[in-house]
Amino acid sequence: MAKVYGIDLGTTYSVIATLDDNGMPIVIENQDEGTRTLASAVYFQEGGDPVVGEVAKSQAEVEPERVVQYVKREIGKSDAQKREFDGITYDPITISSLILKRMKEYANEQGEDVKDVVITCPAYFGNEERAATKQAGIVAGLNVLNIVNEPTAAALNYCCREFKENRKIMVYDLGGGTFDITLFNFAVDEAGKATIDIIDKGGDDRLGGIDWDARLYDYIAEQYCNENGLSTDQIDNELRVNIKNQVEGIKKLLSKKATHSFNVSYSGDTTRIEVSAEKFEELTQDLVERTMDFVRQLLSNNSLAPENIDVVLLVGGSTFMPMIKNAVEGMFHSKVRVEDPNLAVAKGAALAAAIEWNEIIDKRVRGETDQFSEINDIENTQAPTQPITEEEASKLRIGIPQQVSTFNDKLSRSFGPAVFVDESHYMIDNLLFDGDEMPSEATGQYGTMADNQAAVEFTVFENFAKDRVNKHVTPSIDENGNEQYTDPALKVKSLGNVRLELPPGTPKGTPIEVFFRCSAIGLEVRATNMTTGETVNTVITSENTMSQEELTEAVKHMATVHTSGNL
């Protein structure tokens, strides 16, 4: 039997899990720290291996300029920061790969052989963030079977043990840096086959526990300044780091006690400060309400009331804060379940990995290969790429609980090419829509604009439009490449370009077919000249992700890097 792994690549903490001999998920311990989590912090020590984990996090007090945290908030984003250490440039993809590589290495040190994995991401991540997450896995030397939404993974973990009948489930997922709210249908057919389907989702991939930390930091800094006759703009880096390094621990203590007193030592003096749980809740009430606004909106969008929901799962380390459970309980009386909030996503990812793996094996038995293969172009996989016999397959399949037969994630964005609607301007013609099941495919057919046109080149966009009838959306740039007004609510973003060369003498109106396929691990596009059959295939990349050449170089470099959990 093969073995696969699930990884929760978190903003503040990450976790790796696999399945035991009974098909149940188990977390692989981080033995460096005696915990089941790994702090998502990297310390680039001068002249040594990158250090990942709590030691790296604590090193921020000594060398803050060499410690990187919360990189998940930047991955695949246009405002991502590149950092240079000892002559080497690191972007969020390569920094994330170091976190993944550390988990891979400490698991392997315990006798595991981490190759084939599912990595999770927020349900609200777009194509670039998902593609960048996949690339981080590849750079770390992993074969990424899929990228699965974190709430879906959490639902898988819970449902594999709890349910044998239909349920409507809501997952409230508040992590260190992201927030997702997702509605699911858990359905069991007469044969006992269970399916988890997403109904709808919402959230904010820049709202999470570190925003609560920031409020607490501001309050403590203000109290310190009041005690010492300073203004907050007089706080230097040493004092700032001193306070910040205490904030997370104080937050955790305020989840268990009404007040907490602590010392802030600086410049030879010590200041005693007290914070109450009541004050902390007051400081962050608007953040709690922001999450609950998403809950209310999701219910409203689907014509549901709280009483229509059977179970609400609290997921993510930030749901340990009592104010969160109290707010959710206030709306969903006696329906809230708290089970391994900081481990559930990784456990569900391990189940998802097993399901994905078995689907690959079944395809190989049927002699099928995907048009866009789910096997990455690296050697680090156990998966067969050629047809196999049923006898061979039986040795490779992974046993999983019957309750998790299948699951379906859905697209978090709509996608389409920008095409001319008349001779003077073009619009986005959405082919795939927010809410479509993943993977999704669609085809559009268009015509060349003039005789002897040398090439067809179109820009690929993502957006939040859901109208399948009036599906033309104003692009964020015009045909001359100038920015133009679009509805901000649609969050239109250009992802890249596809160009198909045309032979001389191509007449006006020559049909060009455009094929889109979007899965959790990327957007693939094909353009075909329907007259000649000439085709161009591409996986959409952008300046926020790596080109194939950059990816190849990063893989080579990372293969020479060893990570450490200690100085």
Secondary structure as UniProt FT lines:
FT   STRAND          5..8
FT   STRAND          13..19
FT   TURN            21..22
FT   STRAND          25..27
FT   TURN            31..34
FT   STRAND          38..39
FT   STRAND          41..43
FT   TURN            46..47
FT   STRAND          51..52
FT   HELIX           54..58
FT   HELIX           59..61
FT   HELIX           64..66
FT   STRAND          67..69
FT   HELIX           71..73
FT   TURN            74..76
FT   TURN            78..79
FT   STRAND          83..85
FT   TURN            86..87
FT   STRAND          88..90
FT   HELIX           92..108
FT   TURN            109..111
FT   STRAND          116..121
FT   TURN            123..124
FT   HELIX           127..139
FT   TURN            140..141
FT   STRAND          143..149
FT   HELIX           150..162
FT   STRAND          167..174
FT   STRAND          179..188
FT   TURN            190..191
FT   STRAND          194..204
FT   TURN            205..206
FT   HELIX           209..228
FT   HELIX           232..234
FT   HELIX           237..253
FT   TURN            254..256
FT   STRAND          259..266
FT   TURN            267..268
FT   STRAND          269..276
FT   HELIX           277..301
FT   TURN            302..303
FT   HELIX           306..308
FT   STRAND          311..315
FT   HELIX           317..320
FT   HELIX           322..331
FT   TURN            333..334
FT   STRAND          336..338
FT   TURN            341..343
FT   HELIX           344..365
FT   TURN            366..367
FT   HELIX           390..396
FT   HELIX           402..404
FT   STRAND          406..408
FT   STRAND          414..420
FT   STRAND          426..429
FT   TURN            434..435
FT   STRAND          440..447
FT   TURN            451..452
FT   STRAND          455..463
FT   STRAND          472..473
FT   TURN            479..480
FT   HELIX           488..490
FT   STRAND          493..501
FT   TURN            504..505
FT   TURN            508..509
FT   STRAND          511..519
FT   TURN            520..521
FT   STRAND          522..529
FT   TURN            530..532
FT   STRAND          535..539
FT   TURN            543..544
FT   HELIX           548..558
FT   TURN            559..560
//
